[in-house]
Structures are given as structure tokens and as C-alpha cells.
């Protein structure tokens, strides 16, 4: 995720606290395995995985998602989890 995209998500989350929890839970599910072993030591998705997700969602690797689309996708993904 690009830094300006992350800033947009944080800005949205600060205004919409319910979405903040939703986006954090969804983001946690996308984290790379053993994220604590590699710099920058943050639970983020790998660049290759994020590019793949953007390619399948928008048709372009470098396109930035709209915040409304991120929130909708987060809601959908959390509804798909069994036992939730």
C-alpha cells in the first residue's frame, strides 16, 4: 500500500471510528507471515500480494483503491469468516 493511501485510510478511520476497527481487523488478516522477522517490522501485506490484490480488484497493479471500496471489502471479508 502506498503511503498516501495509508494516510487516507488513517484519516478516514479518525473520522469514522467504527470503520477504524473494521479496517484494522481486515488489515490484520492480510498481514504477511512472520512479519516480525523482517523490516519494517509491521504487520502489513507484502508488496507482491498487495499488487496482486489491486490487479484483481481494479485491473491495474498500481491503482489506488477508493476508501469506500476498502471499507466495503473489509465488511464483506469479515462477514465471510466462519463463526463471526
PyMOL commands that set and color helices and strands:
alter all, ss='L'
color gray80, all
select helices_A, chain A and resi 3-15+17-30+35-37+47-58+67-80
alter helices_A, ss='H'
color red, helices_A
deselect
rebuild
show_as cartoon
